[in-house]
Amino acid sequence: MESAKKDIRALTKDQLRDFFVANGDKAFRGNQVYEWLWQKSAHSFETMTNISKETREMLEKNFVINHIKVDQMQRSSDGTIKNAVQLYDGLIVESVLIPTATRTTACVSSQVGCSLDCKFCATSRLKRMRNLNPDEIYDQVVAIDNESRLYFDKPLSNIVFMGMGEPLMNYKNVLQSIEKITSKEGLGMSPKRITVSTSGVPKMIKKMADEEVKFNLAVSLHSAIDEVRTSIMPFNKNFPLKDLREALQYWYSKTKNRITYEYVVWKGINDTQADVEALVKFCRFAPSKVNIIEYNPIDDGAFQQASNNAIDMYQKTLEANNITVTVRRSRGKDIDAACGQLANKS
Ligand code: SF4
Protein backbone atom coordinates (compact mmCIF):
# COMPACT_ATOMS: atom_id res chain seq x y z
CA MET A 1 0.00 0.00 0.00
CA GLU A 2 1.24 3.50 -0.88
CA SER A 3 0.94 4.79 2.72
CA ALA A 4 3.21 2.00 4.05
CA LYS A 5 6.12 3.34 2.05
CA LYS A 6 8.64 5.55 3.83
CA ASP A 7 9.63 9.04 2.74
CA ILE A 8 13.14 8.38 1.44
CA ARG A 9 14.28 11.94 2.17
CA ALA A 10 13.67 11.39 5.88
CA LEU A 11 16.77 9.14 5.79
CA THR A 12 20.25 10.48 6.44
CA LYS A 13 23.01 9.67 4.01
CA ASP A 14 24.36 7.02 6.39
CA GLN A 15 20.94 5.41 6.76
CA LEU A 16 20.62 5.28 2.99
CA ARG A 17 24.06 3.69 2.65
CA ASP A 18 23.09 1.14 5.35
CA PHE A 19 19.87 0.35 3.47
CA PHE A 20 21.80 -0.60 0.35
CA VAL A 21 24.31 -2.70 2.26
CA ALA A 22 21.44 -4.52 4.04
CA ASN A 23 19.96 -5.22 0.60
CA GLY A 24 23.15 -6.75 -0.77
CA ASP A 25 24.34 -3.70 -2.71
CA LYS A 26 27.29 -1.36 -2.23
CA ALA A 27 27.18 1.53 0.28
CA PHE A 28 28.28 3.79 -2.56
CA ARG A 29 24.85 3.32 -4.17
CA GLY A 30 23.47 5.28 -1.19
CA ASN A 31 25.70 8.25 -2.11
CA GLN A 32 24.46 8.20 -5.69
CA VAL A 33 20.80 8.12 -4.66
CA TYR A 34 21.40 10.81 -2.02
CA GLU A 35 22.88 13.07 -4.68
CA TRP A 36 19.81 12.54 -6.88
CA LEU A 37 17.48 13.32 -4.01
CA TRP A 38 19.13 16.53 -2.82
CA GLN A 39 21.61 18.05 -5.28
CA LYS A 40 19.59 17.09 -8.36
CA SER A 41 16.24 17.38 -6.62
CA ALA A 42 14.81 14.31 -8.40
CA HIS A 43 11.02 14.04 -8.27
CA SER A 44 10.96 10.33 -9.16
CA PHE A 45 13.18 7.24 -9.02
CA GLU A 46 12.72 6.84 -12.76
CA THR A 47 14.87 9.89 -13.49
CA MET A 48 17.90 8.40 -11.64
CA THR A 49 19.59 7.33 -14.85
CA ASN A 50 22.87 6.03 -13.42
CA ILE A 51 20.98 3.61 -11.14
CA SER A 52 19.99 0.23 -12.61
CA LYS A 53 16.35 -0.40 -13.50
CA GLU A 54 16.23 -3.22 -10.97
CA THR A 55 17.44 -0.95 -8.15
CA ARG A 56 15.03 1.81 -9.11
CA GLU A 57 12.16 -0.68 -8.97
CA MET A 58 13.31 -1.86 -5.56
CA LEU A 59 13.38 1.76 -4.34
CA GLU A 60 9.93 2.34 -5.80
CA LYS A 61 8.64 -0.65 -3.85
CA ASN A 62 10.02 0.63 -0.51
CA PHE A 63 9.94 4.42 -0.65
CA VAL A 64 8.19 7.54 -1.87
CA ILE A 65 9.64 10.96 -2.71
CA ASN A 66 7.21 13.41 -1.15
CA HIS A 67 8.11 16.29 -3.41
CA ILE A 68 6.17 19.54 -3.17
CA LYS A 69 4.15 20.76 -6.13
CA VAL A 70 3.85 24.44 -7.03
CA ASP A 71 0.09 24.51 -7.32
CA GLN A 72 -0.25 28.09 -8.41
CA MET A 73 2.23 30.84 -9.22
CA GLN A 74 1.28 34.53 -9.21
CA ARG A 75 3.44 37.40 -10.46
CA SER A 76 3.15 40.91 -9.09
CA SER A 77 3.51 44.03 -11.22
CA ASP A 78 6.78 44.70 -9.32
CA GLY A 79 8.21 41.28 -10.31
CA THR A 80 7.56 39.53 -6.98
CA ILE A 81 6.43 35.92 -7.41
CA LYS A 82 4.22 34.05 -4.95
CA ASN A 83 3.98 30.27 -5.02
CA ALA A 84 1.11 28.34 -3.48
CA VAL A 85 2.85 25.09 -2.66
CA GLN A 86 0.99 21.83 -2.27
CA LEU A 87 2.45 19.33 0.21
CA TYR A 88 2.17 15.55 -0.03
CA ASP A 89 -0.91 15.50 2.22
CA GLY A 90 -2.74 18.18 0.24
CA LEU A 91 -2.04 21.06 2.65
CA ILE A 92 -0.88 24.35 1.17
CA VAL A 93 1.80 26.84 2.22
CA GLU A 94 3.10 29.91 0.44
CA SER A 95 6.57 31.09 -0.48
CA VAL A 96 7.72 34.25 -2.21
CA LEU A 97 10.53 35.33 -4.53
CA ILE A 98 11.50 38.98 -4.07
CA PRO A 99 13.70 40.37 -6.85
CA THR A 100 15.75 43.58 -6.54
CA ALA A 101 18.47 44.99 -8.77
CA THR A 102 21.22 43.26 -6.80
CA ARG A 103 19.66 40.12 -5.34
CA THR A 104 16.80 37.64 -5.46
CA THR A 105 15.49 36.57 -2.09
CA ALA A 106 13.32 33.59 -1.21
CA CYS A 107 10.92 34.02 1.68
CA VAL A 108 9.98 30.51 2.81
CA SER A 109 7.41 29.00 5.18
CA SER A 110 8.27 26.73 8.08
CA GLN A 111 4.82 25.68 9.36
CA VAL A 112 1.36 25.13 7.90
CA GLY A 113 -0.47 27.97 9.67
CA CYS A 114 1.27 29.34 12.76
CA SER A 115 1.58 28.47 16.45
CA LEU A 116 1.55 32.16 17.40
CA ASP A 117 -1.11 34.81 17.30
CA CYS A 118 0.24 38.15 16.12
CA LYS A 119 -2.80 40.36 15.67
CA PHE A 120 -1.53 42.09 12.53
CA CYS A 121 -0.68 38.91 10.62
CA ALA A 122 -2.94 37.07 8.19
CA THR A 123 -1.21 33.74 8.83
CA SER A 124 -2.20 33.84 12.51
CA ARG A 125 -5.80 33.27 11.44
CA LEU A 126 -4.92 29.86 10.07
CA LYS A 127 -4.80 27.17 12.69
CA ARG A 128 -1.37 25.56 12.96
CA MET A 129 -1.84 22.25 11.18
CA ARG A 130 1.68 20.88 11.32
CA ASN A 131 5.37 21.62 11.03
CA LEU A 132 7.01 21.39 7.63
CA ASN A 133 9.56 18.63 7.12
CA PRO A 134 13.13 19.62 6.19
CA ASP A 135 12.61 18.45 2.60
CA GLU A 136 9.43 20.55 2.26
CA ILE A 137 11.37 23.66 3.26
CA TYR A 138 14.27 22.71 0.99
CA ASP A 139 11.91 22.15 -1.96
CA GLN A 140 10.44 25.66 -1.60
CA VAL A 141 13.97 27.05 -1.94
CA VAL A 142 14.72 24.88 -4.99
CA ALA A 143 11.45 25.94 -6.67
CA ILE A 144 12.31 29.61 -6.12
CA ASP A 145 15.89 29.12 -7.28
CA ASN A 146 14.53 27.65 -10.54
CA GLU A 147 12.14 30.58 -10.96
CA SER A 148 14.95 33.03 -10.27
CA ARG A 149 17.06 31.46 -13.02
CA LEU A 150 14.11 31.31 -15.41
CA TYR A 151 12.66 34.80 -14.93
CA PHE A 152 15.65 36.83 -13.73
CA ASP A 153 18.53 34.95 -15.27
CA LYS A 154 20.40 34.54 -12.00
CA PRO A 155 20.44 32.08 -9.13
CA LEU A 156 18.76 32.77 -5.86
CA SER A 157 21.06 34.86 -3.66
CA ASN A 158 19.36 35.04 -0.23
CA ILE A 159 16.82 33.20 1.91
CA VAL A 160 14.67 34.51 4.74
CA PHE A 161 12.60 32.30 7.01
CA MET A 162 9.84 34.85 7.21
CA GLY A 163 6.92 33.14 5.47
CA MET A 164 4.16 31.24 7.23
CA GLY A 165 4.98 29.97 10.70
CA GLU A 166 7.40 30.64 13.54
CA PRO A 167 10.68 28.94 12.53
CA LEU A 168 11.89 28.45 16.10
CA MET A 169 8.72 26.46 16.89
CA ASN A 170 9.93 24.01 14.22
CA TYR A 171 13.56 24.28 15.23
CA LYS A 172 14.90 20.84 14.39
CA ASN A 173 13.45 20.71 10.88
CA VAL A 174 14.42 24.30 10.08
CA LEU A 175 18.02 23.58 11.09
CA GLN A 176 18.06 20.37 9.08
CA SER A 177 16.76 22.19 6.02
CA ILE A 178 19.50 24.83 6.40
CA GLU A 179 22.08 22.09 6.70
CA LYS A 180 20.89 20.70 3.35
CA ILE A 181 20.68 24.14 1.72
CA THR A 182 24.25 24.95 2.75
CA SER A 183 25.87 21.55 2.21
CA LYS A 184 27.85 20.70 -0.90
CA GLU A 185 25.45 17.82 -1.48
CA GLY A 186 22.54 20.27 -1.45
CA LEU A 187 22.57 23.80 -2.84
CA GLY A 188 25.94 24.83 -1.40
CA MET A 189 24.70 28.28 -0.32
CA SER A 190 26.59 30.29 2.26
CA PRO A 191 24.84 30.44 5.68
CA LYS A 192 25.64 34.17 5.68
CA ARG A 193 22.97 34.53 2.99
CA ILE A 194 20.31 32.96 5.19
CA THR A 195 18.29 34.80 7.84
CA VAL A 196 16.00 33.13 10.34
CA SER A 197 13.38 35.61 11.44
CA THR A 198 11.69 34.93 14.77
CA SER A 199 9.10 36.61 16.90
CA GLY A 200 11.47 35.92 19.78
CA VAL A 201 11.44 32.61 21.61
CA PRO A 202 14.17 33.17 24.25
CA LYS A 203 14.93 29.53 25.02
CA MET A 204 15.43 28.69 21.35
CA ILE A 205 17.57 31.78 20.68
CA LYS A 206 19.92 30.58 23.45
CA LYS A 207 19.93 27.08 21.98
CA MET A 208 20.92 28.46 18.58
CA ALA A 209 23.71 30.46 20.21
CA ASP A 210 24.99 27.31 21.95
CA GLU A 211 24.96 25.42 18.68
CA GLU A 212 27.03 28.21 17.09
CA VAL A 213 24.88 28.46 14.00
CA LYS A 214 26.34 30.52 11.18
CA PHE A 215 23.22 32.06 9.69
CA ASN A 216 21.78 35.48 10.59
CA LEU A 217 19.13 36.19 13.15
CA ALA A 218 16.31 38.71 12.82
CA VAL A 219 13.72 39.45 15.48
CA SER A 220 10.24 40.77 14.70
CA LEU A 221 10.15 43.24 17.55
CA HIS A 222 7.50 45.86 16.67
CA SER A 223 7.59 47.35 20.17
CA ALA A 224 10.09 47.61 23.01
CA ILE A 225 7.33 48.30 25.55
CA ASP A 226 5.86 45.14 27.09
CA GLU A 227 2.31 46.45 27.31
CA VAL A 228 2.23 47.50 23.69
CA ARG A 229 3.98 44.37 22.44
CA THR A 230 1.63 42.08 24.35
CA SER A 231 -1.37 43.85 22.84
CA ILE A 232 -0.19 43.10 19.29
CA MET A 233 1.78 39.89 19.94
CA PRO A 234 -0.04 38.19 22.84
CA PHE A 235 2.64 35.50 23.34
CA ASN A 236 4.87 38.34 24.64
CA LYS A 237 3.08 37.78 27.94
CA ASN A 238 4.89 34.46 28.25
CA PHE A 239 8.15 35.66 26.72
CA PRO A 240 8.49 39.25 28.01
CA LEU A 241 11.05 41.68 26.65
CA LYS A 242 13.46 41.22 29.54
CA ASP A 243 13.74 37.49 28.73
CA LEU A 244 14.10 38.27 25.03
CA ARG A 245 16.83 40.81 25.72
CA GLU A 246 18.68 38.40 27.98
CA ALA A 247 18.55 35.71 25.26
CA LEU A 248 19.76 38.16 22.61
CA GLN A 249 22.55 39.31 24.87
CA TYR A 250 23.60 35.68 25.20
CA TRP A 251 23.35 35.24 21.41
CA TYR A 252 25.59 38.25 20.85
CA SER A 253 28.14 37.15 23.45
CA LYS A 254 28.47 33.81 21.65
CA THR A 255 28.22 34.82 17.98
CA LYS A 256 29.33 38.47 17.89
CA ASN A 257 26.77 38.85 15.11
CA ARG A 258 24.81 42.06 14.83
CA ILE A 259 21.11 41.65 15.60
CA THR A 260 18.49 42.78 13.11
CA TYR A 261 15.09 43.93 14.31
CA GLU A 262 12.08 43.92 12.01
CA TYR A 263 9.78 46.73 12.99
CA VAL A 264 6.45 48.00 11.65
CA VAL A 265 5.16 51.38 12.81
CA TRP A 266 1.35 51.54 13.11
CA LYS A 267 -0.83 54.56 13.52
CA GLY A 268 -1.96 54.99 17.14
CA ILE A 269 -0.11 51.87 18.32
CA ASN A 270 3.64 52.49 18.38
CA ASP A 271 4.13 55.83 16.60
CA THR A 272 5.11 58.13 19.50
CA GLN A 273 8.45 59.50 20.68
CA ALA A 274 8.17 57.26 23.78
CA ASP A 275 7.96 54.19 21.50
CA VAL A 276 11.12 55.06 19.60
CA GLU A 277 12.98 55.93 22.80
CA ALA A 278 12.11 52.53 24.23
CA LEU A 279 13.45 50.95 21.04
CA VAL A 280 16.72 52.87 21.29
CA LYS A 281 17.12 51.70 24.88
CA PHE A 282 16.34 48.10 23.95
CA CYS A 283 18.93 48.13 21.13
CA ARG A 284 21.77 49.42 23.32
CA PHE A 285 23.24 46.15 24.57
CA ALA A 286 24.58 44.96 21.19
CA PRO A 287 25.25 46.28 17.67
CA SER A 288 21.84 46.42 16.03
CA LYS A 289 20.11 47.19 12.81
CA VAL A 290 16.46 48.15 12.57
CA ASN A 291 14.48 47.40 9.39
CA ILE A 292 11.36 49.53 9.36
CA ILE A 293 8.92 47.68 7.11
CA GLU A 294 5.95 49.22 5.42
CA TYR A 295 2.72 47.64 6.63
CA ASN A 296 0.36 45.83 4.34
CA PRO A 297 -3.16 46.02 5.64
CA ILE A 298 -5.00 42.74 5.99
CA ASP A 299 -8.69 43.02 5.37
CA ASP A 300 -10.22 44.29 8.65
CA GLY A 301 -8.18 47.51 8.73
CA ALA A 302 -7.58 47.50 12.53
CA PHE A 303 -3.88 48.16 11.85
CA GLN A 304 -2.90 51.08 9.68
CA GLN A 305 0.45 52.21 8.40
CA ALA A 306 1.80 55.18 10.44
CA SER A 307 2.30 58.60 8.88
CA ASN A 308 5.50 59.54 7.05
CA ASN A 309 6.25 61.94 9.91
CA ALA A 310 6.26 59.06 12.39
CA ILE A 311 8.57 57.01 10.15
CA ASP A 312 10.89 60.03 9.80
CA MET A 313 10.92 60.45 13.58
CA TYR A 314 11.97 56.79 13.99
CA GLN A 315 14.64 57.08 11.33
CA LYS A 316 16.16 60.30 12.70
CA THR A 317 16.11 59.19 16.34
CA LEU A 318 17.71 55.83 15.57
CA GLU A 319 20.40 57.40 13.40
CA ALA A 320 21.12 60.03 16.06
CA ASN A 321 21.80 57.11 18.41
CA ASN A 322 24.13 55.38 15.94
CA ILE A 323 21.72 52.56 15.20
CA THR A 324 21.64 51.47 11.55
CA VAL A 325 18.17 51.85 10.13
CA THR A 326 16.61 51.02 6.76
CA VAL A 327 13.09 51.81 5.67
CA ARG A 328 11.82 49.04 3.40
CA ARG A 329 9.05 49.47 0.90
CA SER A 330 6.75 46.54 0.65
CA ARG A 331 6.78 44.19 -2.34
CA GLY A 332 4.08 42.08 -3.96
CA LYS A 333 1.16 43.81 -2.26
CA ASP A 334 -1.15 43.32 -5.25
CA ILE A 335 -0.88 39.52 -4.93
CA ASP A 336 -1.01 39.38 -1.10
CA ALA A 337 2.64 38.31 -1.02
CA ALA A 338 3.93 41.03 1.28
CA CYS A 339 5.01 40.57 4.90
CA GLY A 340 2.11 39.51 7.11
CA GLN A 341 -0.20 38.84 4.16
CA LEU A 342 0.39 35.13 3.57
CA ALA A 343 -2.89 33.36 4.23
CA ASN A 344 -3.53 30.91 1.37
CA LYS A 345 -6.02 33.23 -0.28
CA SER A 346 -4.93 32.54 -3.85
S1 SF4 B 1 3.94 37.23 12.27
FE1 SF4 B 1 5.01 35.27 12.06
S2 SF4 B 1 4.94 34.41 14.16
FE2 SF4 B 1 3.39 36.02 14.12
S3 SF4 B 1 1.49 34.92 13.57
FE3 SF4 B 1 2.41 35.69 11.64
S4 SF4 B 1 3.60 33.96 10.86
FE4 SF4 B 1 3.19 33.57 13.06
Boltz pocket constraint, residues with backbone or C-beta under 6 A from the ligand:
constraints:
  - pocket:
      binder: B
      contacts: [[A, 113], [A, 114], [A, 115], [A, 116], [A, 117], [A, 118], [A, 121], [A, 122], [A, 123], [A, 124], [A, 163], [A, 164], [A, 165], [A, 166], [A, 199], [A, 340]]
      max_distance: 6.0
